Amino acid sequence: MRRGMIAVLGLAIVLAVPSLVLGAGGGIGIQGIGGQVSFVKPEDIDGTFGLGMHADLGEIGGGVGLFPSVTFWRKSWEESLFGEKWDTTFTEIATNADARYYFLGYDTGTMRPFVGGGLALIYSSVSCDDFDDSDMDVGINILGGADFDISDSMIGFFEARYKIDGADVLKLTGGVTFLMGG
């Protein structure tokens, strides 16, 4: 319940803050919303899959667009030491505030390669039998990929993302953005 509330609050923050800071002008506003699936490879943990939600908040100028998101992943495994076994679960919810630079322009062509980066507010928790701990961290995202048209109302994307914080994470992500209005 607490993690779900953190994810919803995080999405609300990344959708509201740019509108409050930049105002209603400049083409900033919700252009589209969507979902994503990732293969996640955390540092020192086997790979797993994650889910996320994202928004396209439009172009701020010069081929740079704003793309906030909230992502979630969890990995469980068994550990042992000196014959003692225990189950461990690691969970991460990241609220990302990213900008993408489109080499060919924000809305030019059917395939639009990009590079980008941003900041992440990361809630992580680890539980291990009788031990639980959680933490909030700030991380840095570095990403690259491409958008491509699926239809007049849907855009697909794929990206590689590397998040740097307490535990570095590589994510290979694909997703769909459903465009709002016309």
C-alpha positions, 0 to 999 in steps of 0.5 A: 500500500505504501509503495503504491502511494509513493508511485502515485505521488511520484507520477503526480509530482512529475506531471505537475511540477513542469507546468507550475514552473514553466507556466502554460506557455511554450508548448509545455503540457501533457502531449501523451501518456503511456506504459513501458516494460523494462529488462532491469540489470541492477549492480550485483543482482541478477536481471529482472523485469520492471514496469512503468508509466510515463508522460510526454510533456512537450518540447521546451525548444531546440529539439529538447522534450520533457519526459517524466516517468515512474518505474517499478521493479522487484527481485527476490532470491535465496542466499546462503552462508555457512549452511544458513539460508534466507530469502531476500527481496529488493524493491525499487520505485523511481520517479524520473524527471528526464529530458531528451534531445532529438537529433532530427527534431522533436516531431520530425520523421517516423524514426526519431533518435534521442539522447538524454538525461535527468534526475531520479528520486528513488525509493528502495527497500530490502527485506531479508527474513527478519530484516527490513530497510528502506531508503530514499536517494537521488540518482542521475539518468543517462539514456539513449534510444529512438521514438517511432510512429505506430499510428496517428495516435500512438508512438513507440519507443525503445531506450537504454538507460543507466541510472547512477546512485547507491546501486547502479542499474541498466534498463533496456526499455520499450513502451508506447505513448498514447497521444492526447488530442490533436 
